């Protein structure tokens, strides 16, 4: 579906964002359940960074449930430290959105996902939705 484009091949998007001086570029995978964002400098903003931004915004507005975020063992330490600075917890699961969603449900959390950009915002859906995550 996404031959040499989309969230798994963002090089073309990075080039286009730089070329047209866009503020942001958004790439989805073939079924639109994963998202990767490219910033104004062409740098990739991965799932961990997107979850961090969502968690910060939702925490500040009182919308973040359960005092934390669920991600997998593949998430980097930067996400854990960023959340910790806000007194939020990073819950880690095995790799796979199934495990992320199970943990979210079991612990009353509404933000979870994977570094790949598969992000679950359970206020809207119990599965990844790249469009919702990008918005």
Buried (B, 14 or more C-beta within 10 A) or exposed (E): EEEEBBBBBBEEBBEEBBEEEBEEBBBBBEEBBBBBBBBEEBEBBBBBBBBBEBBBEBBEEEEBBBBBBBBBEEBEEEBBEBBEEBEBBBBBBEBEBEBBBBBBEEBEBBBBBBBBBBBBBBEEEEEBBBEBBBE
